[in-house]
Amino acid sequence: MGVCVQLGELFDVVNSRRKLVYIVHSCFCWLRRRCGSVLQNYGLYIVEPIPPAKLQKYKRKDDSDTFVLRNPLYIAKGTEKPNMECPRMFLRDYLFSRYLYQCVQTSGTTMCEAYGATHWAYPVRDRTGCAVAVVDLGVQRGIKLSYAQNREVMRIMKLLSMAYHQLLELREIPQSEVDLLFDQVMLSELRGTLEVLDARVFAELRSYVEPPPIVNLITKAILAIFEPEKCSEEWTNYKNIFNSDFVKRVKEYDPLHVDDPCACFSRLSEAMEPIASDSVLKDGSLPALHLYNWLCVCLSLLEHSSRMASNQ
């Protein structure tokens, strides 16, 4: 009976780690869309405690670590490398990775600079605040994250932690929902953000005689969802979409339950193609940034819905 209990606990640990890899992969996909011009590689490292009985086997006299790291996922320069073997990474064998171990030990963000490149390590914490994994983001040589990009990365890391905590609460969640969990957490957060925006913000958007190019492109992408027949019209004919019911329409829109997901995905994808994320971060207004983030999440969920519809 005791063996069965231990096997069950071991299965739960392995299953939660496997699902965490899927959530982090969704997080990396989002980061590549938003900060791909600055970030050059993305890595996930799982924390594996060393059982007390095996400490003497793995440790040297000068090694005080009680855990090792495993690297199940690594993305660099547009290539994806899932590491199926996930060998143990001991600190004594990977001295350059000391900042990753410091991130686990302090359960806080750490930074390392080497060979002209900067690496940021962000902890994924459990309910007790202890790090169970580390997300490693490598910045391109000679480039630094701008203030807007740094805020975006920090926001996404916060949402990753929220998604992981939801995963811990939903132990029997099916794989199809795991794939969508990060996007759904982000969609919920963006709905709340748009809800607290003052009505005067949208009144300001309507007041534009000739809107900034980035605002016009984002508005046309919104039209592709709610009023696709107006996409080819002039600004004066569709700026009133930002009326008093706009936030309500955003809250009620569910990308996973639309009549024709394939057509919706095609329209939105085409409308968002000319929008550069760097331009939104640099030149867009605050409501434009929130709306663009909402559009990106809708696009991701519509893509999933269209794949599901095609497979049926």
N, C-alpha and C positions, 0 to 999 in steps of 0.2 A: 504493500500500500504506500509506504514511504517513497519507494522508487517511482511509482506512478505520479505522486504529487510533485516530486522533483522534476520529472520529465515534463509535466504540465507547465510548471513555472519556467523551465528552460524554453519550451515552445513559445510561451507568451513573450519572453524576452526577445527571442529571434524574430518572431512575427512583428513585434512593435518596431524593431530596428529595420526590418525590411520595408515596412510602411513609411518609416521616417525617410528612407532613401527616396521613395516616390514623391513625398512631399517636398523634399529639398530639391529634387529634379525640377519640379514645377516652379519652385522659387528661382532656380538658376535660369530657367527659360525666360522668366519675367525680367531678371537682371540683364540678360543678354539683349533683350529688346530695348531696355531703358538706358543702360550704361555700357553697351557693348563696344562703344568707341573708346572707352577708357579702360575697362577691365579686360584683361587678357587671359586669365585662367580662373577656374572655380573648382574648389575641392571640398569634399565632405569627409570628416574623420570621426569615426565612432569611438567612444570611450569604452574600453573593456577593462574592468577591475581585475586585478590578479588575486585569485583566492589565497588566503593566508598560508594554506598548506603548500602552495607552489611558489611562494615568494623567494625561498632560498634557491629554487631551481633556476629562476629567471634573473635574479638580481645579483649584482656584484657588491662587494663591500662598500664601494663608493657611490652606489646608486640607491637613491632614496625613494624612487618612484614606486607607487603601488598600483599603477595602471599602465596599459599600453594603448596605442591608437591603431585603428584599422581604417583603410582608405577604400571604401566601396565605390566611390564616384569621383571622376576627375574630368573636367572639360577645359580644353585649351585651344584657342585660335579656331573656333568653329568645329573642332573635332571632339567627339564624346568617347570617353574610355571608361566603361563600367569595369571595375576590378573585381572579377568573380572570386578570385582566391583570397583577397583581402589579407595579406600576410601581416603579422604583428610588427608594429614599428616601435622599437625600443629607443628611448632617448639617446642611449650611448651609441647607437648606430646611425642616428639621424640628428646630429648636433645642430644642423641648420634649422631644424624644426623645433627648436627650444621654445619659440614663441607660442607654438600650438600647445605645448605642455603647460606653459604659464597661463594660457587662456583657461585651461581646465582647472588648474590649481586655484586660480583667483576667481574663476567663474565670471570673468569680465573681459571686455574687448582689449586685445593687445595688437601691437604693430611692430613690424620688423622691416628694415631696409637692407637690401643686399644687391650688389651688382647693378645699382641704379634703379632697381625696381622696389616697389613698396607692397608689402603683404599685410592685410588686415584679417585678424582672426576674431570671429564672433561666436560666443557660446550659445548652444541650444540647451536651455535649462529645464529640469523637471519641476514638479510641484514644490520640492524642498529648496529650490534655488541652485542645486548642483548641476554642473555641466554634464550632459550625457553625450554630446557631440559638439564638434567645432566646424564652423563654415569658414573656409579660407578663400579670400578674394585677393587676386594678384593684379595690381595696377601696372599698366604699361610703363616701360622705362622712360624716365624724363617727364612723366605726366603726373599731375596730382588731381584728385577729385575736387571739383568745384564745390562751392557751398551747397548749391541746389542738388548736385549729384550725391553729395554726402548725406544730405537730409533724406533723399529718396532711398539710399541704401539702408539707412537706419530704420526708416519706416518699414521697409520690406523685411528686415530682420525681426522687427517687432511682430509683424504679421505671421512670420514663420513660427515664432514661439507660440502665438495664439493658436495656429493650426495644429501644432504638436500637442498642446494641452487639450484641444478638442479630440485629437486622436486617442489620447489616454483615457478620456471619458467614454468614447465610443469603441469599446474593445471588440465588438463583433461587426464592425463596419466592413461592408464588402469592398473588393478591390476597385470596382467601378467608381465608388464614391471616394475612395482614397485618392484616385487620380484627380478628382475635382476639388478636393478639400481646400487646398491653398487658394484657388481662384474664388471659391465660395466665401471664404473668410475675407478675402480682399474686397469682394463685391459688397458684402455686408458693411464693411468699414467705410467704403466709399459712399454708400447710400446714407449712412449716418452723417458723413462729412457734408454732403450736399444738402441734407435736410437742415443743418444749422446755418447755412449761408443765408444772409439777410436778403429779403426780397429786393432791396435796393441794388444788390449786386447784379441781378438779372435785368433790372431796369436800366442799369448802366450799359449792359450789352445791347439792349434794344435801342439805346440812344445813339449808337454809332450811325453816322451818315455813311461812312465807308469804313468798315471794320478792319483791323489789322489782318494781314493774310492768314496768320495762324488761327485766329479766331474764326475767320470765314471757313477755313478747311474743317475745323472741328465741328462747327455748326452744320455743315453739309453732311458730315459723318453721322451726326445725330439725326438729321433728316432721313438718312438711309434706313434708320430703324423705325422711326415714328411716321414720317410722311415722305416716302420715297418719290412720290410724284412731283415734289417741289424741288428736287435736287438740282434741276437745270434752270431754275428761276433766279431772279435777281435778289439781292440781300433785302431790299425793302419788302419783298413778298413773303419772306420766310423768317424774318427776324422776330416776329411775334410768337415764335415757338417758345420763347422764354417768357411765358405768361405765368399767372398765379398757379396754374395746374401743372407746371413743368416738373417740379420736384415730386409731386404725387405720381406722375407718369413714370419717372425714373425709379421710384421705390417699387412700383407695381410691376415693372417690366422684368420678366424672368427669361433669360436667354435659353434655359433648358426646356422651356415649354412654349414653343412658338409653332405656328401652323406649318410653316415651310422652312425648316432650319437651313437647308442647303441654299435656298434663294437669299435668305437673310444674311447668311455668312458671306455669300458672294458679293452682295451689295455693300456690306460694311467693309469687307476686305478691300474692295476697289476704292471706296471713299477714303480709307485711311492710308492707302499706299503713298500719297504725296506728303504725308505728315511726318516730319522728322522729330523723333523724341528729344533730341538735343535742342532743337529750336523751341519746343514747348517749354523745356526747363529753363532756357535762357531768355526767351522773349515773351512767352505766354503769361497772361495774367493768372492770378490764383484760381478763379473759377474755371478758366480755360484748362489749367493743369488738372484740377479735380475731374473735370468732364473728360479730358483725354484719358486719364487713368481708368475712369469708368468704362469708356469705349474699349480700351485694351482688354479689360476683363471680360466684357461682353463678347468681344471677338474670340477670345480663347474658349469661352463656354459654348459659343455658337459653333465653333470648329468641332468641338467634341460632339455636340448634338447632331451636326451634319454627318459625321463619321458613323454615329450610331444609326441614323436614319438610312444611310447607304448600305449598312451591313444587314439591315432587316430584310 
